[in-house]
């Protein structure tokens, strides 16, 4: 969603790099480019004005003029101000002192409240809670059925006593759900309310009545991040009519301009708490302003990537794999390779994971064109092999490759390439597990690459080379034996025993003349 904004900001900052000192004209030009980028991204005008004012004031101050690298200092200022308009610090859910905690969802029709209720329920379940979804949207056709399907997929309970489709009292359903949650030991109640097509006074009153009936601990306003400036207007109207405590952004994976996301926290004074960035129930997480600002500026989001990895990968499995790799490269089989790939796949879209890495903004086109089905093809190839072939891929010859290719529906070259990639990966992982660091980076301490060459040189230098001349080799061997014997007898010069003071020793004639 923020690709266009990221590209514009990246090109703006590129013009600053390499300048040892920034003049007032440079700062004005940069501010103008940032203003255009924000307006093109559909950020609200009051937000743009406040943002540019702060950036210019700080950029013209001492923190830039006295900085060693003024360009980086400007980027730092923009990053900090971006975090500020996105809400500053991360806002956590407030839980009731005595369960259940009641969370009420509200927003326009089509904003994605029902799906988001399932995502929030699944997220809370992962945090160790026992959530209950309550179907209070009795206006929209099949809204109750949709929530039932979403709850089943999310693996959470649902309270839906009324069929919906215009039948039933949503206020009574909301009120009764609290007693139901008490009886069934649910510590969180998520109330899904009816959406409205605009500022509908009747439905606005209904939302206010549900709020008064259940006294929610959190009222979350669900905003479609793709609808632009109207999201801000609706949020203001809902804040004044019913009130809400936090904002949830849905459809952040869209390709529309994301100015609403940058504007809503600043305009309403309510922080964004959660963000939904995909259709799957796992595509949902707490909103971190600092991480979002980092992504917009193309600096990646390593913390979110690490958190995803920690949630997906088992510590016991990781230790088991490390121990296996330390024994030697041959211990790592294609079955292990497949298990590792499936674990990565559980983390979500490969392109999204790559997008979290710093500097990947420059490879945006390659990442967007990445074929996600390549992992499935690789899995099909491995599963078409026999257990013996997976354990020892070196036995795979031409006829076996043809059989595997036919069984997995790929070309023979694809099987060959997979086996070669597996050997490379096994070699690299084994080297890393044994403390060799990343291969292919010579000259860097702890990064490997140069280690293999050093070992080879030591091996070649080990021992003295023997002469090809038999006479000379015999003389060398006798001299070496004499040195060993002298060393054992304590003779420091390596001379034969008793020859330290030879009787027949005479100085040469030249030395006699010199000595007088």
C-alpha positions in Angstrom: 0.0 0.0 0.0 2.8 2.4 0.8 5.0 1.5 -2.2 4.5 4.8 -4.1 5.1 6.8 -0.9 8.2 4.7 -0.1 9.6 5.2 -3.7 9.1 9.0 -3.6 10.7 9.4 -0.2 13.6 7.1 -1.2 14.4 9.3 -4.3 14.1 12.4 -2.2 16.6 11.2 0.4 18.9 9.9 -2.4 19.4 13.6 -3.5 20.6 14.5 0.0 23.3 11.8 0.2 26.8 12.9 -0.5 26.3 16.4 0.7 28.6 17.4 3.6 26.5 20.4 4.5 22.8 21.1 3.9 21.7 24.7 3.0 18.3 26.2 3.8 17.5 25.8 0.1 18.3 22.0 0.3 16.0 21.6 3.3 13.2 23.6 1.6 13.5 21.5 -1.5 13.4 18.3 0.5 10.4 19.5 2.5 8.6 20.3 -0.7 9.2 16.8 -2.1 8.0 15.2 1.1 4.9 17.3 1.0 4.1 16.3 -2.6 4.7 12.6 -1.7 2.3 12.7 1.3 -0.4 14.5 -0.6 -0.1 12.0 -3.5 -0.5 9.2 -0.9 -3.8 10.8 0.1 -2.7 12.0 3.6 -5.1 14.6 5.1 -3.9 18.2 4.4 -3.9 19.2 8.2 -1.6 16.2 8.9 0.7 17.1 6.0 1.0 20.7 7.2 1.8 19.7 10.8 4.3 17.1 9.6 6.2 19.4 7.3 6.3 22.2 9.9 7.9 19.9 12.4 10.4 18.5 10.0 11.5 21.9 8.8 11.8 23.3 12.3 14.0 20.4 13.4 16.0 20.3 10.1 16.9 24.0 10.4 18.1 23.5 14.0 21.4 22.5 15.5 20.8 18.8 15.3 21.3 18.9 11.5 23.8 21.8 11.1 26.2 20.2 13.6 25.7 16.6 12.6 28.6 14.6 11.0 26.1 13.3 8.4 23.3 15.9 7.8 21.5 13.7 5.2 21.1 10.8 7.7 20.0 13.2 10.4 17.2 14.5 8.2 16.1 10.9 7.5 16.2 10.3 11.3 14.0 13.3 11.8 11.5 12.2 9.2 11.4 8.7 10.7 10.6 10.1 14.2 7.9 12.5 13.0 6.4 9.7 10.9 6.2 7.6 14.1 4.6 10.5 15.8 1.7 10.9 13.3 1.2 7.2 13.3 0.4 7.4 17.0 3.8 7.3 18.8 4.0 4.3 21.1 2.2 0.9 20.6 -1.2 0.8 22.3 -2.1 -2.4 24.0 -5.5 -3.8 24.7 -7.0 -3.0 28.2 -8.2 -6.1 29.9 -10.9 -6.0 32.6 -9.9 -6.7 36.2 -12.8 -9.2 36.4 -13.5 -11.2 33.2 -14.9 -11.2 30.7 -13.2 -8.3 28.9 -15.7 -6.9 26.3 -14.5 -5.7 22.9 -17.0 -4.0 20.6 -16.3 -3.7 16.9 -17.9 -1.0 14.8 -17.5 0.6 11.4 -18.8 1.0 7.9 -20.4 -1.9 6.0 -17.7 -3.6 4.0 -14.9 -2.5 6.2 -14.2 -6.2 7.1 -15.5 -6.3 10.7 -16.8 -9.9 10.6 -13.6 -11.3 9.2 -11.6 -9.1 11.6 -13.6 -10.5 14.6 -12.3 -14.0 13.6 -8.8 -12.7 13.2 -8.9 -10.9 16.6 -10.3 -14.1 18.2 -7.6 -16.3 16.8 -4.9 -13.7 17.8 -6.3 -13.6 21.4 -6.5 -17.4 21.5 -2.8 -17.5 20.6 -2.1 -15.1 23.5 -3.7 -17.7 25.9 -7.2 -16.3 26.1 -10.6 -18.0 25.6 -12.5 -15.6 23.3 -16.2 -15.7 22.4 -17.5 -14.1 19.2 -21.0 -12.6 19.5 -23.2 -12.2 16.3 -25.0 -8.8 16.8 -25.1 -7.9 13.1 -28.7 -9.0 12.5 -29.3 -6.7 9.5 -26.9 -7.8 6.7 -28.0 -11.0 4.9 -26.0 -14.1 6.1 -23.9 -12.0 8.4 -24.5 -14.6 11.2 -23.6 -17.5 9.0 -20.4 -15.7 7.9 -19.4 -15.2 11.5 -20.1 -18.8 12.3 -17.8 -20.0 9.4 -15.1 -17.5 10.5 -15.3 -18.7 14.1 -15.0 -22.3 13.1 -11.9 -21.6 10.9 -10.4 -19.6 13.7 -11.1 -22.3 16.3 -13.0 -20.0 18.7 -16.5 -20.2 20.2 -19.5 -18.2 18.9 -22.8 -17.0 20.5 -25.5 -16.6 17.8 -29.0 -17.3 19.2 -30.7 -15.3 16.5 -30.7 -16.2 12.7 -30.3 -12.6 11.6 -31.4 -11.4 8.1 -33.5 -8.8 9.9 -34.7 -11.0 12.7 -33.8 -10.5 16.3 -32.8 -7.8 18.8 -29.0 -7.1 18.6 -29.1 -5.2 22.0 -30.6 -8.2 23.8 -28.2 -10.6 22.1 -25.2 -8.5 23.3 -26.5 -8.3 26.8 -27.2 -12.1 27.1 -23.8 -12.9 25.7 -22.1 -11.6 28.9 -24.0 -14.1 31.0 -23.2 -16.9 28.5 -19.5 -16.0 28.7 -19.6 -16.1 32.5 -21.2 -19.6 32.4 -18.8 -21.0 29.7 -15.6 -19.5 31.2 -14.8 -17.1 28.3 -12.5 -14.3 29.4 -12.9 -12.1 26.3 -16.2 -11.3 24.4 -15.9 -9.8 20.9 -19.2 -8.2 19.8 -19.6 -7.9 16.0 -22.1 -5.1 15.3 -24.0 -4.1 12.1 -22.2 -1.9 9.6 -23.6 1.2 8.0 -23.4 2.5 4.5 -22.7 6.1 5.7 -23.6 8.2 8.8 -26.8 6.3 9.4 -28.5 7.8 12.5 -30.6 4.7 13.2 -27.7 2.3 13.1 -25.5 4.8 15.0 -28.1 4.8 17.8 -28.2 1.0 17.7 -24.4 0.9 18.2 -24.8 3.4 21.1 -27.5 1.1 22.7 -25.3 -2.0 22.4 -22.4 0.0 24.0 -24.7 1.1 26.9 -25.9 -2.5 27.4 -22.5 -4.3 27.6 -20.2 -1.4 28.8 -17.3 -2.5 26.6 -13.7 -2.2 27.9 -12.6 -1.4 24.3 -14.6 0.0 21.4 -12.6 -0.6 18.2 -13.4 1.3 15.0 -12.6 -0.8 12.0 -11.4 1.3 9.0 -10.9 0.1 5.4 -7.4 1.5 4.7 -8.3 1.7 1.0 -11.2 4.2 1.1 -9.0 7.3 1.5 -10.1 10.6 3.1 -13.7 9.4 3.7 -12.3 7.1 6.4 -11.2 10.1 8.4 -14.6 11.8 8.0 -16.4 8.7 9.1 -14.1 8.1 12.0 -14.7 11.7 13.3 -18.5 11.3 12.9 -18.4 7.9 14.8 -16.2 9.3 17.5 -18.6 12.2 18.1 -21.8 9.9 17.8 -20.8 6.8 19.7 -17.1 7.1 20.7 -14.3 4.6 20.3 -11.0 3.8 22.0 -8.8 2.6 19.2 -8.6 2.0 15.5 -8.2 -1.2 13.5 -6.9 -0.9 9.9 -8.1 -3.6 7.5 -7.0 -4.4 3.9 -3.5 -3.0 4.4 -2.4 -5.4 1.7 -4.3 -3.4 -1.0 -2.7 -1.3 -3.6 -4.7 1.9 -3.0 -3.0 5.0 -1.5 -2.7 4.5 2.2 -3.1 8.1 3.4 -6.0 7.2 5.7 -3.7 5.1 7.8 -1.3 8.0 8.2 -4.0 10.5 8.9 -6.5 8.8 11.2 -4.5 8.6 14.4 -3.5 12.3 14.1 -6.9 13.6 13.2 -9.0 11.5 15.7 -6.5 11.5 18.5 -7.1 7.7 18.8 -4.3 5.3 18.2 -4.2 2.5 15.7 -4.1 -0.8 17.7 -4.3 -3.6 15.1 -3.6 -4.0 11.4 -5.0 -6.6 9.0 -2.8 -7.2 5.9 -4.3 -10.2 4.1 -7.2 -12.5 3.6 -5.9 -15.3 5.8 -6.8 -15.4 9.5 -3.1 -15.3 10.4 -2.6 -12.0 8.5 -3.3 -9.9 11.6 -1.1 -8.3 14.3 -0.7 -5.5 16.7 0.1 -2.2 15.1 3.6 -0.8 15.9 4.0 2.9 14.7 7.8 2.6 14.7 7.9 -0.6 12.6 5.4 0.9 10.1 7.5 4.0 9.7 10.6 1.9 9.2 8.8 -0.1 6.4 7.6 3.1 4.7 11.2 4.5 4.7 12.5 1.2 3.2 14.4 0.1 6.4 12.5 -3.2 6.8 10.9 -4.6 9.9 13.2 -7.2 11.4 11.4 -7.2 14.8 8.2 -8.4 13.2 10.1 -11.0 11.2 11.8 -12.3 14.3 8.5 -12.5 16.2 6.9 -14.5 13.3 9.8 -16.9 13.4 9.6 -17.4 17.1 5.8 -18.1 16.9 6.3 -20.6 14.0 9.5 -22.4 14.8 9.7 -24.8 17.8 12.8 -24.3 20.0 13.1 -28.1 20.5 13.1 -28.7 16.8 15.6 -26.0 16.2 18.0 -27.5 18.8 17.5 -30.9 17.4 18.4 -29.7 13.9 21.4 -27.8 15.1 22.7 -30.9 16.9 22.2 -33.0 13.7 24.1 -30.5 11.6 27.0 -30.4 14.0 27.5 -34.1 13.5 28.2 -33.6 9.8 26.6 -32.4 6.6 25.4 -35.9 5.7 23.1 -36.0 8.7 20.9 -33.3 7.1 18.5 -35.1 4.7 15.9 -34.0 2.1 13.2 -34.8 4.7 14.8 -32.2 7.0 15.0 -29.8 4.1 11.3 -30.2 3.4 10.4 -29.7 7.0 12.4 -26.5 7.1 10.6 -25.2 4.0 7.2 -26.1 5.4 8.0 -24.2 8.6 9.0 -21.1 6.6 5.8 -21.4 4.6 3.8 -21.3 7.9 5.2 -17.9 8.5 3.1 -16.5 5.6 3.7 -15.2 2.2 7.4 -15.5 1.1 7.2 -12.1 -0.7 5.9 -10.4 2.5 8.7 -12.0 4.6 11.3 -10.8 2.1 9.7 -7.3 2.2 10.5 -7.1 5.9 14.2 -7.4 5.3 16.1 -4.0 5.2 17.1 -2.8 1.7 14.6 -5.0 -0.1 12.7 -1.9 -1.4 15.3 -1.9 -4.2 14.2 -5.4 -5.3 10.5 -4.6 -5.2 9.7 -5.8 -8.7 11.6 -9.1 -8.2 9.7 -9.8 -4.9 6.3 -8.9 -6.4 7.0 -11.3 -9.3 8.1 -14.1 -7.0 6.2 -17.4 -7.7 4.8 -18.6 -4.3 4.0 -22.0 -5.9 7.7 -22.8 -6.3 7.8 -24.0 -2.7 4.9 -26.4 -3.5 6.7 -27.7 -6.6 9.8 -28.3 -4.5 7.7 -30.2 -1.9 6.2 -32.3 -4.7 9.6 -33.3 -6.1 10.9 -34.4 -2.6 7.7 -36.3 -1.9 8.1 -38.2 -5.2 11.4 -39.6 -4.0 11.8 -42.9 -2.1 12.9 -42.7 1.6 16.4 -44.0 0.5 16.7 -41.2 -2.1 15.7 -38.5 0.4 18.2 -39.8 2.9 21.1 -40.1 0.3 20.4 -38.0 -2.8 23.8 -39.1 -4.4 22.1 -42.3 -5.5 19.7 -40.4 -7.8 20.9 -41.2 -11.3 19.4 -40.3 -14.7 16.6 -42.9 -14.7 15.6 -42.1 -11.1 15.5 -38.4 -12.0 13.2 -39.1 -14.9 10.9 -41.1 -12.6 10.9 -38.4 -9.9 10.1 -35.7 -12.6 7.3 -37.7 -13.9 5.8 -38.3 -10.5 5.9 -34.6 -9.5 4.9 -33.2 -12.9 8.1 -31.2 -13.5 11.0 -31.3 -15.9 14.1 -33.5 -15.3 16.2 -30.3 -15.0 14.1 -29.1 -12.1 14.9 -32.3 -10.1 18.6 -31.9 -10.9 18.6 -28.2 -9.9 16.8 -29.1 -6.6 19.4 -31.7 -5.7 22.3 -29.3 -6.4 20.6 -26.5 -4.4 20.1 -29.0 -1.5 23.8 -29.9 -1.5 24.8 -26.2 -1.4 22.3 -25.5 1.4 23.5 -28.5 3.4 27.2 -27.5 3.0 26.4 -23.9 4.1 24.1 -24.9 7.0 26.7 -27.4 8.3 29.5 -24.8 8.1 27.3 -22.3 10.1 26.4 -24.9 12.7 30.1 -25.7 13.3 30.9 -22.0 13.9 32.3 -21.3 10.5 30.0 -18.3 9.8 28.6 -17.5 6.4 30.7 -18.9 3.6 31.8 -16.8 0.7 32.9 -13.7 2.7 36.7 -13.8 2.8 38.6 -11.4 5.0 35.7 -10.9 7.5 36.3 -12.2 11.0 33.8 -14.8 12.0 32.1 -14.6 8.5 33.9 -17.6 7.0 35.0 -17.8 3.5 38.7 -17.5 4.2 38.9 -20.4 6.6 39.0 -23.1 3.9 42.0 -21.4 2.2 43.9 -21.0 5.4 43.5 -24.7 6.2 44.7 -25.7 2.8 47.8 -23.5 3.1 48.7 -25.0 6.5 48.3 -28.4 5.1 50.7 -27.7 2.2 53.3 -26.1 4.5 53.2 -29.0 6.9 56.7 -30.7 6.9 59.7 -30.1 4.6 59.6 -31.2 1.0 62.0 -34.1 0.2 64.5 -33.7 -2.6 64.2 -35.8 -5.8 68.0 -36.4 -5.8 68.7 -39.7 -3.8 72.1 -38.6 -2.6 70.9 -35.2 -1.4 67.9 -36.8 0.2 70.2 -39.2 2.1 72.4 -36.3 3.3 69.3 -34.3 4.4 68.1 -37.4 6.4 71.5 -37.8 8.1 71.6 -34.1 9.0 68.1 -34.3 10.4 69.0 -37.4 12.5 72.1 -35.7 13.8 70.0 -32.6 14.9 67.5 -34.8 16.7 70.4 -36.7 18.5 72.0 -33.4 19.5 68.7 -32.0 20.7 68.2 -35.1 22.9 71.8 -34.7 24.3 71.3 -31.1 25.1 73.8 -29.8 22.5 72.3 -26.4 21.4 74.3 -26.2 18.2 73.3 -29.6 16.9 76.9 -30.7 16.7 77.9 -34.3 17.4 78.7 -35.1 21.0 82.3 -34.2 22.1 82.9 -31.9 19.1 82.2 -28.6 20.9 85.9 -27.9 21.2 87.7 -29.7 18.2 91.5 -29.9 18.6 92.3 -29.6 14.9 90.2 -26.4 14.4 92.0 -23.4 12.7 90.8 -20.0 11.6 91.1 -19.2 7.9 94.1 -17.1 6.8 91.9 -14.0 6.1 90.6 -14.1 9.7 94.1 -14.6 11.1 95.3 -11.4 9.4 92.2 -9.6 10.6 92.7 -10.7 14.2 96.5 -9.7 14.0 
